[in-house]
Amino acid sequence: MGLFKKNPFGHILFIKKWLIRILGAMTHRRYRGFNELKIEGSEIIKSLPDKNVLFVSNHQTYFADVVAMFHVFNASLSGRGNSIKNVSYLWNPKLNVYYIAAKETMKSGLLARILAYAGSISVERTWREKGKEVNRQVKMSDITSIGKALDDGWVITFPQGTTKPWRPLRKGTAHIIRKYQPVVVPIVIDGFRRSFDKKGIRIKKRGILQSMVIKEPLEFDYDNESVDSIIEKLEYAIEQHPSFLKVISEKELKIQEELNEMRRWSYKE
């Protein structure tokens, strides 16, 4: 690799490599030390093509989720099975991994700008800006940037566009899938919201078991499948369909009923 070789976005790969190495070394204990990361399905990563892969995931923090994925992807490519043991896997990281993020988030400070250089595709939100609701058209330049990233490598997206659970998926993700026809790999994460603050920078609580489940690629009929059908498949795949909320509510209700029954028996005694 030439010292000043650049990716399609003009980022010098030598600098990007060192940023990933340094940030990876600094964050490793957040997933294997202060907290633990349970991984399932990492063998799927090794079987994927080198480019035109779209990872679709639920979202819990601004940065901790995607940093964990960088760890898991590179560890898997280095032959580690469902493990990020020994951070040496970041010595030769995969440099054509990108993630979609809101432009205003990636300009919100020095750390955000550094993380942006490491792989962000910054796009303008069509529904929210600076905490206020907006309604504007998708910028074609943003769609083009995502296509350029897919043409070069792997792209991570969080189609809910928010860290709040059970929010509807943005239809822009379905349009991207229909237009560029990537390999679509669902990922389900959990525990990050309990471990970190909203930005995913400050450790909020230690000893939390985080999890990341990488699922088999989805199948789509790109010629005939509707946007709504694609969205529904994604909602089920990343376990953010409204039906999952009902199941969780029923489980919580059952647990509460069992606790109440235990209390009633303790009062009788």
HELIX and SHEET records of a PDB file:
HELIX    1   1 LEU A   13  THR A   27  1                                  15    
HELIX    2   2 HIS A   28  ARG A   30  5                                   3    
HELIX    3   3 GLU A   43  LYS A   46  1                                   4    
HELIX    4   4 ALA A   64  LEU A   77  1                                  14    
HELIX    5   5 VAL A   87  LEU A   90  5                                   4    
HELIX    6   6 LYS A  103  MET A  106  1                                   4    
HELIX    7   7 LEU A  110  TYR A  117  1                                   8    
HELIX    8   8 MET A  140  ASP A  152  1                                  13    
HELIX    9   9 GLY A  172  TYR A  180  1                                   9    
HELIX   10  10 PHE A  192  SER A  195  1                                   4    
HELIX   11  11 VAL A  227  ALA A  237  1                                  11    
HELIX   12  12 PRO A  242  LYS A  268  1                                  27    
SHEET    1   A 7 GLU A  36  GLU A  40  0                                        
SHEET    2   A 7 LEU A 209  ILE A 214  1                                        
SHEET    3   A 7 VAL A 183  ASP A 190 -1                                        
SHEET    4   A 7 VAL A  53  SER A  57  1                                        
SHEET    5   A 7 TRP A 154  THR A 157  1                                        
SHEET    6   A 7 VAL A  97  ALA A 102  1                                        
SHEET    7   A 7 SER A 120  VAL A 123  1                                        
SHEET    1   B 2 ARG A 128  GLU A 129  0                                        
SHEET    2   B 2 LYS A 132  GLU A 133 -1                                        
END                                                                             
